[in-house]
Amino acid sequence: MDDVTSNAPLIIRGITTQGSRFRPSDWADRLAGAFAVIDPNNRTNYSPYVQPTKLDNIPCVIVDKKLKTSDPDAYRFLQDFANSNELLIENAD
């Protein structure tokens, strides 16, 4: 694996290996929300390691691979979530 691929974030796409959209539609916000903190103004501050986004209009979670070092259990949890729900993963280790 080259350095570009190894440093690229892990991307969990809201598409199953069978090609269907993963439900519920807000799953990425919910999953990233598990790693977020709520500030005093009641705003959600997502972890810099786990960010919800949309790519090609598909909900996704972007996982910084530095999480693997800082919190290996959290990184493994995210990979297990994707695998158990048969979601497409890019840049996996």
Jmol script that loads the backbone (N, CA, C; Angstrom):
load data "model"
ATOM      1  N   MET A   1       0.857  -1.166   0.000  1.00  0.00           N
ATOM      2  CA  MET A   1       0.000   0.000   0.000  1.00  0.00           C
ATOM      3  C   MET A   1       0.906   1.234   0.000  1.00  0.00           C
ATOM      4  N   ASP A   2       0.629   2.197  -0.861  1.00  0.00           N
ATOM      5  CA  ASP A   2       1.459   3.394  -0.895  1.00  0.00           C
ATOM      6  C   ASP A   2       1.015   4.391   0.170  1.00  0.00           C
ATOM      7  N   ASP A   3       1.840   5.419   0.389  1.00  0.00           N
ATOM      8  CA  ASP A   3       1.553   6.396   1.439  1.00  0.00           C
ATOM      9  C   ASP A   3       0.265   7.158   1.195  1.00  0.00           C
ATOM     10  N   VAL A   4      -0.045   7.431  -0.067  1.00  0.00           N
ATOM     11  CA  VAL A   4      -1.268   8.176  -0.374  1.00  0.00           C
ATOM     12  C   VAL A   4      -2.495   7.382   0.073  1.00  0.00           C
ATOM     13  N   THR A   5      -2.533   6.103  -0.256  1.00  0.00           N
ATOM     14  CA  THR A   5      -3.662   5.261   0.131  1.00  0.00           C
ATOM     15  C   THR A   5      -3.706   5.056   1.638  1.00  0.00           C
ATOM     16  N   SER A   6      -2.554   4.852   2.257  1.00  0.00           N
ATOM     17  CA  SER A   6      -2.545   4.580   3.694  1.00  0.00           C
ATOM     18  C   SER A   6      -2.963   5.800   4.502  1.00  0.00           C
ATOM     19  N   ASN A   7      -2.718   7.006   3.982  1.00  0.00           N
ATOM     20  CA  ASN A   7      -3.111   8.222   4.691  1.00  0.00           C
ATOM     21  C   ASN A   7      -4.496   8.716   4.290  1.00  0.00           C
ATOM     22  N   ALA A   8      -5.057   8.127   3.257  1.00  0.00           N
ATOM     23  CA  ALA A   8      -6.391   8.531   2.814  1.00  0.00           C
ATOM     24  C   ALA A   8      -7.404   8.119   3.876  1.00  0.00           C
ATOM     25  N   PRO A   9      -8.447   8.924   4.074  1.00  0.00           N
ATOM     26  CA  PRO A   9      -9.431   8.556   5.094  1.00  0.00           C
ATOM     27  C   PRO A   9     -10.213   7.310   4.704  1.00  0.00           C
ATOM     28  N   LEU A  10     -10.692   6.632   5.717  1.00  0.00           N
ATOM     29  CA  LEU A  10     -11.616   5.523   5.524  1.00  0.00           C
ATOM     30  C   LEU A  10     -12.973   6.147   5.212  1.00  0.00           C
ATOM     31  N   ILE A  11     -13.615   5.703   4.166  1.00  0.00           N
ATOM     32  CA  ILE A  11     -14.929   6.236   3.793  1.00  0.00           C
ATOM     33  C   ILE A  11     -15.950   5.108   3.865  1.00  0.00           C
ATOM     34  N   ILE A  12     -16.956   5.311   4.706  1.00  0.00           N
ATOM     35  CA  ILE A  12     -18.059   4.362   4.811  1.00  0.00           C
ATOM     36  C   ILE A  12     -19.219   4.966   4.032  1.00  0.00           C
ATOM     37  N   ARG A  13     -19.597   4.328   2.942  1.00  0.00           N
ATOM     38  CA  ARG A  13     -20.671   4.844   2.080  1.00  0.00           C
ATOM     39  C   ARG A  13     -22.010   4.226   2.464  1.00  0.00           C
ATOM     40  N   GLY A  14     -23.058   5.002   2.313  1.00  0.00           N
ATOM     41  CA  GLY A  14     -24.405   4.547   2.625  1.00  0.00           C
ATOM     42  C   GLY A  14     -25.029   3.727   1.517  1.00  0.00           C
ATOM     43  N   ILE A  15     -24.224   2.868   0.926  1.00  0.00           N
ATOM     44  CA  ILE A  15     -24.676   1.936  -0.120  1.00  0.00           C
ATOM     45  C   ILE A  15     -24.242   0.546   0.311  1.00  0.00           C
ATOM     46  N   THR A  16     -25.156  -0.399   0.250  1.00  0.00           N
ATOM     47  CA  THR A  16     -24.805  -1.765   0.636  1.00  0.00           C
ATOM     48  C   THR A  16     -24.065  -2.454  -0.499  1.00  0.00           C
ATOM     49  N   THR A  17     -23.448  -3.565  -0.163  1.00  0.00           N
ATOM     50  CA  THR A  17     -22.730  -4.333  -1.183  1.00  0.00           C
ATOM     51  C   THR A  17     -23.682  -4.858  -2.257  1.00  0.00           C
ATOM     52  N   GLN A  18     -24.995  -4.882  -1.959  1.00  0.00           N
ATOM     53  CA  GLN A  18     -25.993  -5.283  -2.958  1.00  0.00           C
ATOM     54  C   GLN A  18     -26.454  -4.100  -3.804  1.00  0.00           C
ATOM     55  N   GLY A  19     -25.968  -2.890  -3.479  1.00  0.00           N
ATOM     56  CA  GLY A  19     -26.290  -1.718  -4.287  1.00  0.00           C
ATOM     57  C   GLY A  19     -27.481  -0.899  -3.809  1.00  0.00           C
ATOM     58  N   SER A  20     -28.076  -1.237  -2.675  1.00  0.00           N
ATOM     59  CA  SER A  20     -29.223  -0.458  -2.196  1.00  0.00           C
ATOM     60  C   SER A  20     -28.773   0.579  -1.179  1.00  0.00           C
ATOM     61  N   ARG A  21     -29.573   1.637  -1.038  1.00  0.00           N
ATOM     62  CA  ARG A  21     -29.269   2.683  -0.063  1.00  0.00           C
ATOM     63  C   ARG A  21     -29.515   2.166   1.343  1.00  0.00           C
ATOM     64  N   PHE A  22     -28.607   2.532   2.236  1.00  0.00           N
ATOM     65  CA  PHE A  22     -28.718   2.143   3.627  1.00  0.00           C
ATOM     66  C   PHE A  22     -29.714   3.061   4.319  1.00  0.00           C
ATOM     67  N   ARG A  23     -30.535   2.509   5.164  1.00  0.00           N
ATOM     68  CA  ARG A  23     -31.544   3.261   5.907  1.00  0.00           C
ATOM     69  C   ARG A  23     -31.299   3.123   7.396  1.00  0.00           C
ATOM     70  N   PRO A  24     -31.673   4.111   8.201  1.00  0.00           N
ATOM     71  CA  PRO A  24     -32.423   5.312   7.859  1.00  0.00           C
ATOM     72  C   PRO A  24     -31.527   6.319   7.129  1.00  0.00           C
ATOM     73  N   SER A  25     -32.138   7.283   6.501  1.00  0.00           N
ATOM     74  CA  SER A  25     -31.395   8.231   5.679  1.00  0.00           C
ATOM     75  C   SER A  25     -30.428   9.091   6.489  1.00  0.00           C
ATOM     76  N   ASP A  26     -30.644   9.230   7.798  1.00  0.00           N
ATOM     77  CA  ASP A  26     -29.753  10.033   8.635  1.00  0.00           C
ATOM     78  C   ASP A  26     -28.723   9.186   9.386  1.00  0.00           C
ATOM     79  N   TRP A  27     -28.472   7.979   8.917  1.00  0.00           N
ATOM     80  CA  TRP A  27     -27.566   7.071   9.612  1.00  0.00           C
ATOM     81  C   TRP A  27     -26.177   7.680   9.810  1.00  0.00           C
ATOM     82  N   ALA A  28     -25.672   8.426   8.820  1.00  0.00           N
ATOM     83  CA  ALA A  28     -24.319   8.987   8.917  1.00  0.00           C
ATOM     84  C   ALA A  28     -24.242  10.016  10.050  1.00  0.00           C
ATOM     85  N   ASP A  29     -25.270  10.858  10.158  1.00  0.00           N
ATOM     86  CA  ASP A  29     -25.304  11.840  11.243  1.00  0.00           C
ATOM     87  C   ASP A  29     -25.392  11.135  12.595  1.00  0.00           C
ATOM     88  N   ARG A  30     -26.181  10.090  12.661  1.00  0.00           N
ATOM     89  CA  ARG A  30     -26.327   9.343  13.917  1.00  0.00           C
ATOM     90  C   ARG A  30     -25.025   8.670  14.313  1.00  0.00           C
ATOM     91  N   LEU A  31     -24.378   8.026  13.337  1.00  0.00           N
ATOM     92  CA  LEU A  31     -23.133   7.323  13.637  1.00  0.00           C
ATOM     93  C   LEU A  31     -22.045   8.311  14.054  1.00  0.00           C
ATOM     94  N   ALA A  32     -21.867   9.373  13.305  1.00  0.00           N
ATOM     95  CA  ALA A  32     -20.867  10.381  13.659  1.00  0.00           C
ATOM     96  C   ALA A  32     -21.245  11.067  14.971  1.00  0.00           C
ATOM     97  N   GLY A  33     -22.540  11.190  15.222  1.00  0.00           N
ATOM     98  CA  GLY A  33     -23.012  11.807  16.458  1.00  0.00           C
ATOM     99  C   GLY A  33     -22.599  11.039  17.702  1.00  0.00           C
ATOM    100  N   ALA A  34     -22.375   9.747  17.553  1.00  0.00           N
ATOM    101  CA  ALA A  34     -21.928   8.939  18.689  1.00  0.00           C
ATOM    102  C   ALA A  34     -20.527   9.345  19.150  1.00  0.00           C
ATOM    103  N   PHE A  35     -19.788  10.038  18.279  1.00  0.00           N
ATOM    104  CA  PHE A  35     -18.430  10.475  18.594  1.00  0.00           C
ATOM    105  C   PHE A  35     -18.364  11.993  18.785  1.00  0.00           C
ATOM    106  N   ALA A  36     -19.509  12.655  18.782  1.00  0.00           N
ATOM    107  CA  ALA A  36     -19.582  14.108  18.873  1.00  0.00           C
ATOM    108  C   ALA A  36     -19.780  14.569  20.311  1.00  0.00           C
ATOM    109  N   VAL A  37     -19.583  15.856  20.513  1.00  0.00           N
ATOM    110  CA  VAL A  37     -19.900  16.486  21.797  1.00  0.00           C
ATOM    111  C   VAL A  37     -20.876  17.628  21.519  1.00  0.00           C
ATOM    112  N   ILE A  38     -21.701  17.900  22.504  1.00  0.00           N
ATOM    113  CA  ILE A  38     -22.652  19.012  22.408  1.00  0.00           C
ATOM    114  C   ILE A  38     -22.061  20.190  23.181  1.00  0.00           C
ATOM    115  N   ASP A  39     -21.955  21.344  22.511  1.00  0.00           N
ATOM    116  CA  ASP A  39     -21.371  22.503  23.180  1.00  0.00           C
ATOM    117  C   ASP A  39     -22.423  23.217  24.041  1.00  0.00           C
ATOM    118  N   PRO A  40     -22.012  24.218  24.819  1.00  0.00           N
ATOM    119  CA  PRO A  40     -22.951  24.925  25.709  1.00  0.00           C
ATOM    120  C   PRO A  40     -24.127  25.591  24.979  1.00  0.00           C
ATOM    121  N   ASN A  41     -23.961  25.841  23.683  1.00  0.00           N
ATOM    122  CA  ASN A  41     -25.038  26.438  22.886  1.00  0.00           C
ATOM    123  C   ASN A  41     -25.916  25.379  22.234  1.00  0.00           C
ATOM    124  N   ASN A  42     -25.751  24.128  22.688  1.00  0.00           N
ATOM    125  CA  ASN A  42     -26.556  23.003  22.211  1.00  0.00           C
ATOM    126  C   ASN A  42     -26.302  22.681  20.730  1.00  0.00           C
ATOM    127  N   ARG A  43     -25.078  22.952  20.285  1.00  0.00           N
ATOM    128  CA  ARG A  43     -24.694  22.617  18.913  1.00  0.00           C
ATOM    129  C   ARG A  43     -23.836  21.359  18.932  1.00  0.00           C
ATOM    130  N   THR A  44     -24.012  20.551  17.923  1.00  0.00           N
ATOM    131  CA  THR A  44     -23.226  19.326  17.800  1.00  0.00           C
ATOM    132  C   THR A  44     -21.872  19.652  17.190  1.00  0.00           C
ATOM    133  N   ASN A  45     -20.826  19.252  17.865  1.00  0.00           N
ATOM    134  CA  ASN A  45     -19.461  19.386  17.353  1.00  0.00           C
ATOM    135  C   ASN A  45     -18.935  17.982  17.080  1.00  0.00           C
ATOM    136  N   TYR A  46     -18.867  17.641  15.787  1.00  0.00           N
ATOM    137  CA  TYR A  46     -18.402  16.311  15.416  1.00  0.00           C
ATOM    138  C   TYR A  46     -16.917  16.175  15.701  1.00  0.00           C
ATOM    139  N   SER A  47     -16.517  14.967  16.014  1.00  0.00           N
ATOM    140  CA  SER A  47     -15.111  14.658  16.224  1.00  0.00           C
ATOM    141  C   SER A  47     -14.337  14.967  14.937  1.00  0.00           C
ATOM    142  N   PRO A  48     -13.107  15.468  15.069  1.00  0.00           N
ATOM    143  CA  PRO A  48     -12.311  15.683  13.859  1.00  0.00           C
ATOM    144  C   PRO A  48     -11.960  14.360  13.167  1.00  0.00           C
ATOM    145  N   TYR A  49     -12.141  13.255  13.866  1.00  0.00           N
ATOM    146  CA  TYR A  49     -11.831  11.943  13.305  1.00  0.00           C
ATOM    147  C   TYR A  49     -13.009  11.279  12.603  1.00  0.00           C
ATOM    148  N   VAL A  50     -14.242  11.691  12.927  1.00  0.00           N
ATOM    149  CA  VAL A  50     -15.438  11.019  12.392  1.00  0.00           C
ATOM    150  C   VAL A  50     -16.432  12.091  11.939  1.00  0.00           C
ATOM    151  N   GLN A  51     -16.548  12.259  10.625  1.00  0.00           N
ATOM    152  CA  GLN A  51     -17.351  13.341  10.067  1.00  0.00           C
ATOM    153  C   GLN A  51     -18.427  12.795   9.115  1.00  0.00           C
ATOM    154  N   PRO A  52     -19.684  13.212   9.317  1.00  0.00           N
ATOM    155  CA  PRO A  52     -20.711  12.846   8.337  1.00  0.00           C
ATOM    156  C   PRO A  52     -20.614  13.774   7.134  1.00  0.00           C
ATOM    157  N   THR A  53     -20.926  13.264   5.968  1.00  0.00           N
ATOM    158  CA  THR A  53     -20.919  14.073   4.752  1.00  0.00           C
ATOM    159  C   THR A  53     -21.780  13.397   3.707  1.00  0.00           C
ATOM    160  N   LYS A  54     -21.897  14.022   2.552  1.00  0.00           N
ATOM    161  CA  LYS A  54     -22.540  13.393   1.397  1.00  0.00           C
ATOM    162  C   LYS A  54     -21.551  13.409   0.255  1.00  0.00           C
ATOM    163  N   LEU A  55     -21.405  12.273  -0.387  1.00  0.00           N
ATOM    164  CA  LEU A  55     -20.591  12.152  -1.584  1.00  0.00           C
ATOM    165  C   LEU A  55     -21.483  11.585  -2.672  1.00  0.00           C
ATOM    166  N   ASP A  56     -21.559  12.296  -3.790  1.00  0.00           N
ATOM    167  CA  ASP A  56     -22.462  11.881  -4.875  1.00  0.00           C
ATOM    168  C   ASP A  56     -23.891  11.723  -4.360  1.00  0.00           C
ATOM    169  N   ASN A  57     -24.273  12.610  -3.442  1.00  0.00           N
ATOM    170  CA  ASN A  57     -25.618  12.625  -2.846  1.00  0.00           C
ATOM    171  C   ASN A  57     -25.931  11.372  -2.022  1.00  0.00           C
ATOM    172  N   ILE A  58     -24.904  10.677  -1.586  1.00  0.00           N
ATOM    173  CA  ILE A  58     -25.042   9.482  -0.745  1.00  0.00           C
ATOM    174  C   ILE A  58     -24.469   9.814   0.633  1.00  0.00           C
ATOM    175  N   PRO A  59     -25.225   9.593   1.717  1.00  0.00           N
ATOM    176  CA  PRO A  59     -24.661   9.814   3.049  1.00  0.00           C
ATOM    177  C   PRO A  59     -23.444   8.912   3.271  1.00  0.00           C
ATOM    178  N   CYS A  60     -22.413   9.509   3.851  1.00  0.00           N
ATOM    179  CA  CYS A  60     -21.168   8.797   4.119  1.00  0.00           C
ATOM    180  C   CYS A  60     -20.609   9.257   5.458  1.00  0.00           C
ATOM    181  N   VAL A  61     -19.716   8.463   5.993  1.00  0.00           N
ATOM    182  CA  VAL A  61     -18.946   8.859   7.169  1.00  0.00           C
ATOM    183  C   VAL A  61     -17.477   8.783   6.763  1.00  0.00           C
ATOM    184  N   ILE A  62     -16.774   9.896   7.001  1.00  0.00           N
ATOM    185  CA  ILE A  62     -15.347   9.977   6.718  1.00  0.00           C
ATOM    186  C   ILE A  62     -14.615   9.754   8.040  1.00  0.00           C
ATOM    187  N   VAL A  63     -13.725   8.783   8.058  1.00  0.00           N
ATOM    188  CA  VAL A  63     -12.997   8.436   9.279  1.00  0.00           C
ATOM    189  C   VAL A  63     -11.507   8.700   9.048  1.00  0.00           C
ATOM    190  N   ASP A  64     -10.954   9.608   9.824  1.00  0.00           N
ATOM    191  CA  ASP A  64      -9.520   9.879   9.762  1.00  0.00           C
ATOM    192  C   ASP A  64      -8.798   8.670  10.349  1.00  0.00           C
ATOM    193  N   LYS A  65      -7.825   8.144   9.617  1.00  0.00           N
ATOM    194  CA  LYS A  65      -7.143   6.936  10.080  1.00  0.00           C
ATOM    195  C   LYS A  65      -6.282   7.169  11.319  1.00  0.00           C
ATOM    196  N   LYS A  66      -6.106   8.418  11.729  1.00  0.00           N
ATOM    197  CA  LYS A  66      -5.406   8.688  12.988  1.00  0.00           C
ATOM    198  C   LYS A  66      -6.210   8.144  14.168  1.00  0.00           C
ATOM    199  N   LEU A  67      -7.517   7.947  13.972  1.00  0.00           N
ATOM    200  CA  LEU A  67      -8.357   7.374  15.017  1.00  0.00           C
ATOM    201  C   LEU A  67      -7.880   5.976  15.382  1.00  0.00           C
ATOM    202  N   LYS A  68      -7.322   5.266  14.408  1.00  0.00           N
ATOM    203  CA  LYS A  68      -6.844   3.903  14.645  1.00  0.00           C
ATOM    204  C   LYS A  68      -5.768   3.884  15.728  1.00  0.00           C
ATOM    205  N   THR A  69      -4.961   4.935  15.786  1.00  0.00           N
ATOM    206  CA  THR A  69      -3.914   5.045  16.799  1.00  0.00           C
ATOM    207  C   THR A  69      -4.452   5.634  18.097  1.00  0.00           C
ATOM    208  N   SER A  70      -5.273   6.691  17.978  1.00  0.00           N
ATOM    209  CA  SER A  70      -5.742   7.377  19.181  1.00  0.00           C
ATOM    210  C   SER A  70      -6.831   6.609  19.925  1.00  0.00           C
ATOM    211  N   ASP A  71      -7.662   5.863  19.196  1.00  0.00           N
ATOM    212  CA  ASP A  71      -8.729   5.084  19.830  1.00  0.00           C
ATOM    213  C   ASP A  71      -9.020   3.847  18.980  1.00  0.00           C
ATOM    214  N   PRO A  72      -8.183   2.818  19.113  1.00  0.00           N
ATOM    215  CA  PRO A  72      -8.335   1.618  18.284  1.00  0.00           C
ATOM    216  C   PRO A  72      -9.706   0.956  18.415  1.00  0.00           C
ATOM    217  N   ASP A  73     -10.305   1.000  19.599  1.00  0.00           N
ATOM    218  CA  ASP A  73     -11.622   0.389  19.782  1.00  0.00           C
ATOM    219  C   ASP A  73     -12.685   1.123  18.966  1.00  0.00           C
ATOM    220  N   ALA A  74     -12.621   2.441  18.945  1.00  0.00           N
ATOM    221  CA  ALA A  74     -13.580   3.227  18.158  1.00  0.00           C
ATOM    222  C   ALA A  74     -13.397   2.948  16.671  1.00  0.00           C
ATOM    223  N   TYR A  75     -12.153   2.874  16.233  1.00  0.00           N
ATOM    224  CA  TYR A  75     -11.873   2.584  14.820  1.00  0.00           C
ATOM    225  C   TYR A  75     -12.421   1.215  14.440  1.00  0.00           C
ATOM    226  N   ARG A  76     -12.183   0.235  15.296  1.00  0.00           N
ATOM    227  CA  ARG A  76     -12.684  -1.127  15.053  1.00  0.00           C
ATOM    228  C   ARG A  76     -14.216  -1.145  15.060  1.00  0.00           C
ATOM    229  N   PHE A  77     -14.837  -0.384  15.973  1.00  0.00           N
ATOM    230  CA  PHE A  77     -16.295  -0.294  16.027  1.00  0.00           C
ATOM    231  C   PHE A  77     -16.851   0.214  14.691  1.00  0.00           C
ATOM    232  N   LEU A  78     -16.245   1.246  14.138  1.00  0.00           N
ATOM    233  CA  LEU A  78     -16.721   1.808  12.870  1.00  0.00           C
ATOM    234  C   LEU A  78     -16.565   0.799  11.733  1.00  0.00           C
ATOM    235  N   GLN A  79     -15.441   0.104  11.704  1.00  0.00           N
ATOM    236  CA  GLN A  79     -15.250  -0.928  10.679  1.00  0.00           C
ATOM    237  C   GLN A  79     -16.256  -2.062  10.853  1.00  0.00           C
ATOM    238  N   ASP A  80     -16.474  -2.478  12.098  1.00  0.00           N
ATOM    239  CA  ASP A  80     -17.445  -3.548  12.359  1.00  0.00           C
ATOM    240  C   ASP A  80     -18.857  -3.121  11.975  1.00  0.00           C
ATOM    241  N   PHE A  81     -19.211  -1.853  12.255  1.00  0.00           N
ATOM    242  CA  PHE A  81     -20.523  -1.337  11.873  1.00  0.00           C
ATOM    243  C   PHE A  81     -20.699  -1.454  10.360  1.00  0.00           C
ATOM    244  N   ALA A  82     -19.713  -0.999   9.624  1.00  0.00           N
ATOM    245  CA  ALA A  82     -19.788  -1.042   8.165  1.00  0.00           C
ATOM    246  C   ALA A  82     -19.877  -2.485   7.665  1.00  0.00           C
ATOM    247  N   ASN A  83     -19.057  -3.345   8.207  1.00  0.00           N
ATOM    248  CA  ASN A  83     -19.057  -4.744   7.765  1.00  0.00           C
ATOM    249  C   ASN A  83     -20.354  -5.456   8.119  1.00  0.00           C
ATOM    250  N   SER A  84     -20.853  -5.261   9.334  1.00  0.00           N
ATOM    251  CA  SER A  84     -22.071  -5.963   9.743  1.00  0.00           C
ATOM    252  C   SER A  84     -23.304  -5.483   8.982  1.00  0.00           C
ATOM    253  N   ASN A  85     -23.254  -4.235   8.500  1.00  0.00           N
ATOM    254  CA  ASN A  85     -24.371  -3.707   7.706  1.00  0.00           C
ATOM    255  C   ASN A  85     -24.115  -3.790   6.206  1.00  0.00           C
ATOM    256  N   GLU A  86     -23.017  -4.469   5.848  1.00  0.00           N
ATOM    257  CA  GLU A  86     -22.638  -4.698   4.453  1.00  0.00           C
ATOM    258  C   GLU A  86     -22.553  -3.399   3.660  1.00  0.00           C
ATOM    259  N   LEU A  87     -21.938  -2.377   4.278  1.00  0.00           N
ATOM    260  CA  LEU A  87     -21.771  -1.088   3.602  1.00  0.00           C
ATOM    261  C   LEU A  87     -20.456  -1.068   2.829  1.00  0.00           C
ATOM    262  N   LEU A  88     -20.441  -0.304   1.744  1.00  0.00           N
ATOM    263  CA  LEU A  88     -19.236  -0.157   0.961  1.00  0.00           C
ATOM    264  C   LEU A  88     -18.215   0.656   1.750  1.00  0.00           C
ATOM    265  N   ILE A  89     -16.975   0.206   1.738  1.00  0.00           N
ATOM    266  CA  ILE A  89     -15.886   0.879   2.443  1.00  0.00           C
ATOM    267  C   ILE A  89     -14.784   1.142   1.430  1.00  0.00           C
ATOM    268  N   GLU A  90     -14.260   2.373   1.472  1.00  0.00           N
ATOM    269  CA  GLU A  90     -13.128   2.726   0.628  1.00  0.00           C
ATOM    270  C   GLU A  90     -11.919   3.004   1.496  1.00  0.00           C
ATOM    271  N   ASN A  91     -10.740   2.714   0.970  1.00  0.00           N
ATOM    272  CA  ASN A  91      -9.478   2.959   1.654  1.00  0.00           C
ATOM    273  C   ASN A  91      -9.355   2.181   2.955  1.00  0.00           C
ATOM    274  N   ALA A  92      -9.915   0.992   2.991  1.00  0.00           N
ATOM    275  CA  ALA A  92      -9.826   0.152   4.185  1.00  0.00           C
ATOM    276  C   ALA A  92      -8.408  -0.380   4.320  1.00  0.00           C
ATOM    277  N   ASP A  93      -8.035  -0.666   5.550  1.00  0.00           N
ATOM    278  CA  ASP A  93      -6.697  -1.233   5.807  1.00  0.00           C
ATOM    279  C   ASP A  93      -6.664  -2.688   5.400  1.00  0.00           C
TER     280      ASP A  93
END
end "model"
wireframe off; spacefill off
backbone 0.3
color backbone group
